[in-house]
């Protein structure tokens, strides 16, 4: 399948000067987008996180379904809720076939996005949307496997935001990478890619 995206969107400018908690040099958003667009490295992989009901979850729990995987954070002012609304709408428009697709929202802000906060947040979008959080290292491992760029950026005092890429990943029933939708993709556009894959074993 031809890859679906052409660009990534960051919530604020990449390379902001006030980055908190930088552990070591990481690849830039542009470098990771290059990997994603041209499938230069494996995308996706095992993860061990906790869902919005407090249950331990791994990637293996979702075998047998197509996955729409989205990385963001609950304090995101616009891009995350807009994309999650479109994901939810696509699942709704599929009707009964929507049961074959599992939407996942993985927080990039585990410090603030507790199980309780995620539970309240995902309820705003779709009853089948699963929110995932965990320890910072587990979130970083999941994000790295999907080639997600994110950084914690100071806003003043103790407040901060998260700069991040905002692609919607489509994974097959065995966890393999099919492609991705760029941020702002409409539900109707998602359906043109989802429907042909629903008919595949």
C-alpha positions as CSV (number, residue, x, y, z in Angstrom):
1,X,0.0,0.0,0.0
2,X,1.2,3.4,-0.8
3,X,2.1,5.4,2.3
4,X,-0.6,7.9,3.2
5,X,1.2,10.8,4.6
6,X,3.3,13.6,3.3
7,X,4.1,15.7,6.4
8,X,3.9,15.8,10.2
9,X,2.5,18.6,12.3
10,X,4.0,19.8,15.6
11,X,2.0,21.7,18.1
12,X,4.8,24.3,18.4
13,X,8.0,24.8,16.5
14,X,10.4,21.9,16.4
15,X,13.7,22.8,18.2
16,X,12.2,25.1,20.8
17,X,14.9,26.3,23.0
18,X,13.3,25.5,26.4
19,X,13.2,21.7,26.3
20,X,12.8,19.9,29.6
21,X,14.1,16.5,30.5
22,X,16.3,15.9,27.5
23,X,18.2,12.7,28.1
24,X,20.3,12.4,25.1
25,X,20.3,13.6,21.5
26,X,17.4,12.1,19.6
27,X,16.5,12.2,15.9
28,X,14.7,15.2,14.8
29,X,11.1,15.3,13.6
30,X,12.3,15.6,10.0
31,X,14.5,12.5,10.4
32,X,11.7,10.5,11.9
33,X,9.3,11.6,9.2
34,X,11.8,10.5,6.5
35,X,11.8,7.0,8.1
36,X,8.0,7.0,8.3
37,X,7.4,8.2,4.7
38,X,9.9,5.8,3.1
39,X,9.5,2.9,5.4
40,X,13.2,2.8,6.0
41,X,12.9,1.0,9.3
42,X,10.4,-1.3,11.0
43,X,7.4,0.8,12.3
44,X,5.4,-0.4,15.3
45,X,6.3,-3.2,17.7
46,X,5.7,-4.6,21.1
47,X,4.6,-2.3,23.9
48,X,3.6,-2.8,27.6
49,X,1.3,-0.1,28.9
50,X,-1.8,0.4,31.1
51,X,-5.2,1.2,29.7
52,X,-7.7,3.8,31.0
53,X,-9.4,1.2,33.2
54,X,-6.1,0.3,34.9
55,X,-5.5,-3.0,33.1
56,X,-2.1,-4.0,31.8
57,X,-2.1,-4.1,28.0
58,X,0.4,-5.3,25.4
59,X,0.3,-5.1,21.6
60,X,-0.6,-8.8,21.6
61,X,-4.0,-8.0,23.1
62,X,-5.1,-6.4,19.9
63,X,-4.2,-9.2,17.4
64,X,-7.0,-10.0,14.9
65,X,-8.1,-6.3,14.5
66,X,-6.9,-3.5,12.4
67,X,-5.4,-0.8,14.6
68,X,-5.7,3.0,14.4
69,X,-2.9,4.2,16.7
70,X,-2.6,7.8,17.7
71,X,0.0,9.4,20.0
72,X,-0.9,12.7,21.8
73,X,-1.8,14.0,25.2
74,X,-5.1,15.1,26.9
75,X,-4.0,18.7,27.4
76,X,-3.5,19.1,23.7
77,X,-5.6,22.1,22.7
78,X,-6.6,21.4,19.1
79,X,-4.8,18.8,17.0
80,X,-5.3,15.8,19.2
81,X,-9.0,16.2,19.8
82,X,-9.6,17.1,16.2
83,X,-7.9,13.9,14.9
84,X,-9.5,11.7,17.6
85,X,-12.9,13.0,16.5
86,X,-12.2,12.0,12.9
87,X,-11.0,8.6,14.1
88,X,-14.2,8.1,16.1
89,X,-16.3,9.3,13.2
90,X,-14.6,6.8,10.8
91,X,-15.4,3.9,13.2
92,X,-19.0,5.1,13.5
93,X,-19.4,5.4,9.8
94,X,-18.2,1.8,9.3
95,X,-21.2,0.6,11.3
96,X,-20.9,-3.1,12.3
97,X,-17.7,-3.4,10.3
98,X,-16.2,-0.9,12.8
99,X,-15.8,-3.8,15.3
100,X,-12.9,-5.0,13.1
101,X,-11.0,-1.8,13.9
102,X,-9.5,-0.9,17.3
103,X,-8.6,2.7,17.9
104,X,-5.8,3.4,20.5
105,X,-4.8,6.7,22.0
106,X,-1.3,6.6,23.6
107,X,-0.4,9.5,25.8
108,X,2.9,11.2,25.5
109,X,2.4,12.9,28.8
110,X,2.2,10.1,31.4
111,X,3.2,12.5,34.2
112,X,-0.2,14.2,33.9
113,X,-2.3,11.6,32.0
114,X,-3.2,9.2,34.8
115,X,-5.5,6.3,34.3
116,X,-8.4,8.4,35.7
117,X,-7.7,11.3,33.5
118,X,-7.5,9.1,30.4
119,X,-10.8,7.5,31.3
120,X,-12.5,10.8,31.4
121,X,-10.8,12.0,28.2
122,X,-11.4,9.0,25.9
123,X,-15.1,8.9,26.9
124,X,-15.5,12.2,24.9
125,X,-14.8,10.5,21.6
126,X,-15.9,6.9,21.1
127,X,-16.9,4.1,23.5
128,X,-14.4,1.7,21.9
129,X,-11.4,4.1,22.1
130,X,-8.8,2.7,24.5
131,X,-6.4,5.2,26.2
132,X,-3.0,3.9,27.1
133,X,-0.4,5.3,29.6
134,X,2.4,3.9,31.7
135,X,5.8,4.7,33.0
136,X,7.8,7.3,31.1
137,X,10.2,4.7,29.9
138,X,7.4,2.4,28.6
139,X,5.8,5.4,26.8
140,X,9.1,6.4,25.2
141,X,9.7,2.8,24.0
142,X,6.3,2.7,22.4
143,X,6.8,6.1,20.8
144,X,10.2,5.2,19.5
145,X,9.0,2.0,17.9
146,X,6.4,4.0,16.0
147,X,8.9,6.7,15.1
148,X,7.0,9.4,17.0
149,X,8.8,12.7,17.7
150,X,7.9,14.3,21.0
151,X,9.5,16.7,23.5
152,X,8.5,18.3,26.7
153,X,8.6,22.1,26.4
154,X,8.5,24.6,29.2
155,X,5.8,27.3,29.2
156,X,6.7,29.1,32.4
157,X,6.8,28.1,36.0
158,X,5.9,24.5,36.3
159,X,3.6,24.4,33.2
160,X,4.7,22.7,30.0
161,X,3.4,21.4,26.7
162,X,4.4,18.5,24.5
163,X,5.7,19.1,21.0
164,X,4.8,16.0,18.9
165,X,4.3,14.6,15.5
166,X,0.6,13.7,15.0
167,X,0.3,10.8,12.5
168,X,-2.5,8.2,12.7
169,X,-0.9,4.8,12.2
170,X,-2.8,2.0,10.5
171,X,-1.6,-1.5,11.6
172,X,-2.8,-4.8,10.2
173,X,-4.3,-7.7,12.2
174,X,-0.9,-9.1,13.1
175,X,0.6,-5.8,14.2
176,X,2.3,-5.0,10.9
177,X,2.6,-1.5,9.5
178,X,0.2,-0.6,6.6
179,X,0.7,3.1,6.4
180,X,-0.3,6.3,8.1
181,X,-2.7,9.3,7.8
182,X,-1.4,12.8,8.2
183,X,-2.9,15.0,10.9
184,X,-6.2,16.6,9.8
185,X,-7.3,13.6,7.7
186,X,-11.0,13.4,7.4
187,X,-13.0,10.4,8.5
188,X,-14.2,9.9,4.9
189,X,-10.6,9.8,3.7
190,X,-9.7,7.2,6.3
191,X,-12.6,5.1,5.1
192,X,-11.2,4.9,1.6
193,X,-8.2,3.1,3.1
194,X,-9.9,1.2,5.9
195,X,-12.6,-0.5,3.8
196,X,-10.3,-2.4,1.4
197,X,-8.3,-3.7,4.3
198,X,-11.4,-4.9,6.1
199,X,-11.9,-7.4,3.4
200,X,-8.4,-8.9,3.7
201,X,-7.7,-11.9,6.0
